[in-house]
Amino acid sequence: MSHAELDRLQACLNFALDTLRREMDNSQLPPLSQCSSVEHPLDDPTSYLPSTALFDARRLSLACLGELKNLVQSPLDKRMDEKYSAYGAASIDILIKTSIIDYMSDLSNPSEGIPAAELASTFGLDSQKLIPILRCCAANGWVRETRDSSFALNRCSRTFIKGHPGRRLNLSTPGFMSIVGVMPSWVMESDWKLSRSPAQTGFQIAFKTPLQRFSWVMQNPHALIPLADHLQVLGDMSTPGIVADYPWEQLETPIIVDCGGGEGGLVTAILDAHPSFRAIVQDMENVVALTSSIMKERRPRDVESGTLNVETHDLFQSQPRIGNEYSFILRHILSMYQRHDWPDKEAAAILGNIARALGPKANSRINSKILIVEMVAVPNVDSTATTSAELFLLDGNDKRLDYDVPSHFGSASKLVNAFSVHMLTLMNGCERSLREWESLVNGCGLRITNVYPLRAHTSVIECALGTRALL
Ligand SMILES: C[S@@+](CC[C@H](N)C(=O)[O-])C[C@H]1O[C@@H](n2cnc3c(N)ncnc32)[C@H](O)[C@@H]1O
């Protein structure tokens, strides 16, 4: 009897895991272990960039594991798994919010484990509730049950210790679950089910507010800091990939302007790797005050010498940096201004302002670029042979494999799809496909000159003035 799909997936998984093992050895990384209570370099994408082959092997392993699970698991189990995964998320939230995680990491022998009853009495909780919550976290790989009803942190949960990136990636924002809860009725039954307005979404229903998401955050300072922290980590996760995988040496302009650059983490990382550039961080007035003080403290010499400038600029006003010297970065900016109002009114206004600043260079030999750093929605079709998907393969050799993994790595890109639904529910937005990016970019008198896949969930969409498009 032929088990063709199972056989091919197994072969593919073996190939991916063999490559993973070999590349980890080549990179002199320690073995991965769930019993370890020490963080592994691969656990923190904000500080460690794996080799391209290792990144690909990890992504392919995850894709195969997801496909194998889909193949082998019963649909009824799968459905229940999916539905109850919300409890898994809530359970780990409890360990973070109570600071149980910090307490467990401070134990004199953290890998030995601590009885749940002791944790319950220390934190004034009911052990009858805490044990199933901890077991749920153990089943999801966040903690280990070292003996009956005793639990220890594992390597993965160390990311939730205070100050670590997982703690700041604040997916447990108050109200998150209520937004998820109203999503089906918003889409199927509400008066707004056919509306594409950012003011008529699941967010307004869940939060009982007429305000759009960002206006609401601005008026609720308690939500602003966790969101800023979350966005910061989200950005930091792609910084090493942007610095290493975009060909900065080919950029002809001496000055990089990071529009809506927040605290300036991206440009400082670029300057560290490519000290011949100068950089400008632009943002709104209140953010610029903070960014200026951070930069004066961390990079006093760059600020004094003018290598690094921080300035107030509203994305919706004309770009003041006009001239042959400038290229521009927009990371996680245009996704905030989604396609809720065809044809992408706000995103087009922002891009148009920068495109007009590129204007005087039309007859110059120097090519200014606009680098859009965003997730790109790729259809998860059954084969790897689609043009847009090929653009996202880091290692072209993978295409020769006879594997059944969807074009955008199936479950390895689940995050992009879930994020799209999140943007939809919050603001009637959605991650754009490459075609949609092209249409937005071309509408502003620009063209996509290249798309650089990164060792991250995002890509760099490189644009320039002109008419000849990539696609
Ligand atoms: C999602 S964060 C991205 C920050 C940064 N680009 C990064 O990737 O780390 C969005 C940034 O855009 C800034 N922003 C939002 N609206 C803006 C506007 N109208 N003018 C200038 N900056 C704006 C915010 O202050 C924030 O720093």
The ligand as an SDF file (V2000), in Angstrom:
LIG
                    3D

 27 29  0  0  0  0  0  0  0  0999 V2000
    4.2810   50.4310   14.8260 C   0  0  0  0  0  0  0  0  0  0  0  0
    5.3380   51.6850   15.3600 S   0  0  0  0  0  0  0  0  0  0  0  0
    6.7660   51.3470   14.3760 C   0  0  0  0  0  0  0  0  0  0  0  0
    7.9920   52.0020   14.8960 C   0  0  0  0  0  0  0  0  0  0  0  0
    9.2650   51.7210   14.1030 C   0  0  0  0  0  0  0  0  0  0  0  0
    9.1010   52.0460   12.6950 N   0  0  0  0  0  0  0  0  0  0  0  0
    9.6930   50.2890   14.2690 C   0  0  0  0  0  0  0  0  0  0  0  0
    9.5270   49.5020   13.3300 O   0  0  0  0  0  0  0  0  0  0  0  0
   10.1900   49.9430   15.3480 O   0  0  0  0  0  0  0  0  0  0  0  0
    4.6180   53.0580   14.5460 C   0  0  0  0  0  0  0  0  0  0  0  0
    5.3910   54.3520   14.7200 C   0  0  0  0  0  0  0  0  0  0  0  0
    4.7950   55.3380   13.8860 O   0  0  0  0  0  0  0  0  0  0  0  0
    4.7120   56.5510   14.5960 C   0  0  0  0  0  0  0  0  0  0  0  0
    3.6200   57.3420   13.9950 N   0  0  0  0  0  0  0  0  0  0  0  0
    2.3070   57.0660   13.9770 C   0  0  0  0  0  0  0  0  0  0  0  0
    1.6190   58.0230   13.3190 N   0  0  0  0  0  0  0  0  0  0  0  0
    2.5520   58.9360   12.9110 C   0  0  0  0  0  0  0  0  0  0  0  0
    2.4820   60.1640   12.2170 C   0  0  0  0  0  0  0  0  0  0  0  0
    1.3190   60.6420   11.7790 N   0  0  0  0  0  0  0  0  0  0  0  0
    3.6300   60.8330   11.9730 N   0  0  0  0  0  0  0  0  0  0  0  0
    4.8230   60.3530   12.4040 C   0  0  0  0  0  0  0  0  0  0  0  0
    4.9570   59.2010   13.0880 N   0  0  0  0  0  0  0  0  0  0  0  0
    3.8360   58.4940   13.3380 C   0  0  0  0  0  0  0  0  0  0  0  0
    4.4270   56.1010   16.0180 C   0  0  0  0  0  0  0  0  0  0  0  0
    4.7510   57.1100   16.9480 O   0  0  0  0  0  0  0  0  0  0  0  0
    5.3290   54.8900   16.1400 C   0  0  0  0  0  0  0  0  0  0  0  0
    6.6200   55.2260   16.5540 O   0  0  0  0  0  0  0  0  0  0  0  0
  1  2  1  0
  2  3  1  0
  2 10  1  0
  3  4  1  0
  4  5  1  0
  5  6  1  0
  5  7  1  0
  7  8  2  0
  7  9  1  0
 10 11  1  0
 11 12  1  0
 11 26  1  0
 12 13  1  0
 13 14  1  0
 13 24  1  0
 14 15  1  0
 14 23  1  0
 15 16  2  0
 16 17  1  0
 17 18  1  0
 17 23  2  0
 18 19  1  0
 18 20  2  0
 20 21  1  0
 21 22  2  0
 22 23  1  0
 24 25  1  0
 24 26  1  0
 26 27  1  0
M  CHG  2   2   1   9  -1
M  END
$$$$
